[in-house]
């Protein structure tokens, strides 16, 4: 894989852990990897910090998995837990879409794999009139969608699939996270329904207690294999 764009149905769904697991698995198997997050927010928000528990901030987690410096992963960093365009406004600056794209593209390398983690969902504004989806389209990377396994995920996931495909993005898979070892009837039905109605591969990432590299790599290996396969066709036959 030359790269992946990891997005989600919402914020706090688990896309950072998913991204880190993919990076750690590929790096452990000898692949050259780079990580990028266009912007990170909430770095000075007490509730956001407490909610992370043992997990570091998103850019720090990705940096650890990719063997990079955190500031190289996310060049734009803000304290408040708000969308990037508002965080920039509060800081008295503006975010330039051309700069966002240039920041991401500088991580591409021959023979290597770039994992870009978005911010929030596809329609989250990164700047005025420029969304996460716009960045994904410009980078032209296959998309992986992180989604919750429980109640409400069918609607959220199908809407995200629709948004991605309407912009011409290739959705490689949906990854439900965190998946229980023994899923409930609802969770099994959610997975099957998203797979059937959305005509998309649906994988699972289990609960990980902490950010140890070996744990991340072990959890990510099966996902890397699955995501290496071509996406299912759309619309379904």
SVG drawing of the C-alpha trace seen along z (x, -y; Angstrom):
<svg xmlns="http://www.w3.org/2000/svg" viewBox="-29 -37 41 51">
<polyline fill="none" stroke="black" stroke-width="0.4" points="0.0,0.0 1.3,-3.4 -1.0,-5.1 -4.3,-5.2 -6.5,-8.0 -8.1,-7.1 -11.3,-8.9 -14.3,-8.2 -18.0,-8.6 -17.4,-11.1 -14.8,-12.3 -13.6,-10.0 -14.4,-6.9 -10.9,-5.3 -9.3,-6.4 -6.0,-7.4 -5.7,-3.9 -6.6,-2.4 -4.0,-4.5 -1.4,-3.7 -2.1,0.1 -1.7,0.0 1.5,-2.0 3.0,0.2 2.1,3.4 3.7,2.2 6.8,0.9 7.2,4.1 7.2,6.0 9.9,3.9 7.9,1.4 8.9,-2.2 6.0,-4.3 5.2,-7.9 2.3,-9.4 0.5,-12.7 -2.4,-14.5 -3.3,-17.8 -4.2,-19.4 -4.6,-18.3 -6.8,-20.1 -7.6,-19.7 -4.0,-19.6 -4.8,-21.9 -8.4,-20.7 -8.6,-19.1 -11.6,-16.8 -9.9,-15.7 -6.7,-14.9 -8.5,-12.9 -10.5,-11.0 -7.3,-9.7 -6.3,-7.9 -3.0,-6.1 -3.0,-7.1 -0.9,-10.0 -2.2,-12.8 -3.0,-11.7 0.1,-13.1 2.3,-11.7 0.8,-8.2 1.2,-8.3 4.8,-9.5 5.6,-6.7 4.2,-4.1 5.9,-5.6 9.2,-6.5 8.8,-10.2 8.9,-13.4 5.4,-14.5 5.7,-18.0 6.5,-16.4 3.3,-14.4 1.1,-17.3 2.5,-20.7 -0.7,-22.5 -1.4,-22.1 -4.0,-23.8 -5.1,-23.8 -9.0,-24.0 -11.0,-20.9 -12.8,-22.4 -12.7,-21.9 -9.4,-23.1 -11.0,-26.1 -12.4,-27.4 -9.1,-26.6 -7.2,-28.6 -9.7,-31.5 -9.3,-31.5 -5.6,-31.6 -5.9,-34.6 -4.5,-32.7 -6.0,-31.3 -5.3,-27.8 -4.3,-27.8 -5.7,-24.8 -2.6,-24.9 -0.4,-24.6 -2.5,-21.7 -2.0,-19.8 1.7,-20.6 2.3,-19.5 0.7,-16.1 2.5,-15.6 5.9,-16.2 5.6,-12.9 5.3,-10.8 8.3,-8.8 9.2,-6.2 8.7,-2.7 7.1,-3.9 3.5,-4.0 1.8,-7.2 -1.0,-7.0 -3.0,-10.2 -5.4,-10.5 -8.2,-13.0 -9.8,-15.2 -13.3,-14.3 -15.4,-13.1 -15.1,-13.8 -17.1,-17.0 -15.2,-18.5 -13.9,-21.9 -10.2,-22.3 -10.4,-25.8 -13.1,-28.1 -14.6,-26.2 -12.1,-23.3 -13.1,-20.1 -11.3,-16.8 -13.0,-15.3 -11.4,-18.0 -8.0,-17.0 -8.7,-13.3 -9.8,-13.9 -6.7,-16.0 -4.4,-13.2 -6.3,-10.5 -5.6,-7.9 -7.9,-4.9 -10.1,-5.6 -10.6,-3.5 -13.5,-4.5 -13.4,-3.9 -16.9,-3.4 -18.4,-2.4 -19.9,1.1 -23.0,0.3 -26.3,-1.4 -26.5,-4.2 -23.5,-3.1 -25.5,-1.9 -26.8,-5.4 -23.5,-7.1 -21.5,-4.7 -23.7,-4.6 -23.8,-8.4 -20.0,-8.5 -19.8,-6.0 -22.2,-8.0 -20.2,-11.2 -16.9,-9.5 -18.2,-7.8 -20.1,-10.9 -16.7,-12.7 -15.1,-9.8 -13.1,-8.4 -12.3,-4.7 -13.4,-3.2 -11.2,-0.3 -13.0,0.8 -14.9,-0.1 -13.3,0.9 -15.5,1.2 -13.7,0.4 -13.5,1.4 -15.0,4.8 -15.8,7.1 -14.4,10.6 -18.0,11.8 -20.2,9.3 -23.8,8.9 -26.6,9.7 -26.9,6.0 -23.2,5.7 -23.2,8.7 -26.2,7.4 -24.7,4.0 -21.6,5.4 -23.6,7.6 -26.0,4.8 -23.2,2.3 -21.4,4.9 -24.5,5.8 -26.2,2.4 -23.0,0.4 -21.3,3.0 -18.1,2.6 -15.6,4.8 -16.1,4.5 -13.3,5.5 -12.9,5.3 -10.3,3.9 -10.6,5.0 -10.1,3.1 -6.4,2.3 -5.5,1.5 -2.6,-0.8 -0.2,-2.1 2.6,0.5 4.1,0.9 4.0,4.7 0.3,4.7 -0.5,2.2 1.5,4.1 -0.2,7.4 -3.6,5.9 -2.9,4.2 -1.4,7.1 -4.7,8.7 -6.1,5.3 -3.1,4.6 -3.6,7.8 -7.3,7.1 -6.8,3.6 -4.2,4.7 -7.1,6.3 -9.1,4.2 -12.2,2.5 -15.6,4.0 -17.5,2.6 -20.1,-0.1 -23.0,-0.1 -23.6,3.5 -24.7,6.0"/>
</svg>
